[in-house]
Amino acid sequence: MNLHHDGGPVVSVDEVTRTFGDVVALDHVSLEVGPGELVGLLGPNGAGKSTLLSLVSGLRRPDSGTVRLLGQDPTHPVARTTLGMTPQETGLPATLRVGEVVDFVGGHYPDPVPTPELLEQFGITELARRQTGSLSGGQKRRLAVALAMAGRPQIVLLDEPTTGLDVAGRTALWDAIRACHQAGVTVLLTSHYLEEIQALAERVVVVDHGRVLADDTLAAILERVGASRVSYSGPDGARQEHVVSDSDQFVRDLVRSGTEFTGLEIRHASLEEAFTALTAGAADGEGRETRHAPGAESGRARAGLTTEGVNR
């Protein structure tokens, strides 16, 4: 069944607020995701990312505002027939084998991906006869994401999809997510791994304290910092690195100073730097979503983010 309306958004969130007691998890959030987009929700733990996905998937209702999935109320089962989802925590029957779990989930859909094909796509063919209770945390995570794709969904919600994976497992899962997206699946994923969003997303929605701070292309988010990182090796061979607002002027001043240097490199600010600047602006009270340059940088620790590997 294809519920999507031609030209309409796959996901529509309009002025949604959701509270848990005294905690405001989402504060008048609006967001639209079009067909075929790969959108990354970036924010620290507790920013409201998982709550937003729970509303889109119909697991929770908003206190105010409206949520639509393929044009319908996501709390209605018919609206979820083309939805795949991997939550942060997935309970798998410990005594069932991996192949049996995939068969069981696939049996709920009219045209599921054949189990051998799905297992191969996610690099877990060798686990087919293993009981899920014997799997490592990373293996369970790869299986959970594979199950989200079992029914050939139009849209997939992935909440921290690579948590617990090593570098090789994460890279393999990224490749599988890209393949699904290239096949036309709309993907909305959350992560606090900056390099994950930078590696996968075409569009980035920055969320913090239940508010959307920025919603733009990856390139535009990076450009908002308005800074470049200049690095070079000094006379003693030690590598030096500077974040500057005008890289051309910095290099001119460096040459005029007579300092000897080699291996000059100039690059735009990383997504980490962009995010830190945006959340710093929010902490300083700059309001909700903005499409202008944010305030000054804050410490990485305050942002509560994890960076693994090189996110260049």
PyMOL commands that set and color helices and strands:
alter all, ss='L'
color gray80, all
select helices_A, chain A and resi 49-56+77-80+98-106+115-121+125-127+132-134+137-148+167-182+194-200+218-224+247-256+271-283+300-303
alter helices_A, ss='H'
color red, helices_A
select strands_A, chain A and resi 11-20+23-33+38-42+64-69+83-86+155-159+186-191+203-208+211-217+228-233+239-244+262-268
alter strands_A, ss='S'
color yellow, strands_A
deselect
rebuild
show_as cartoon
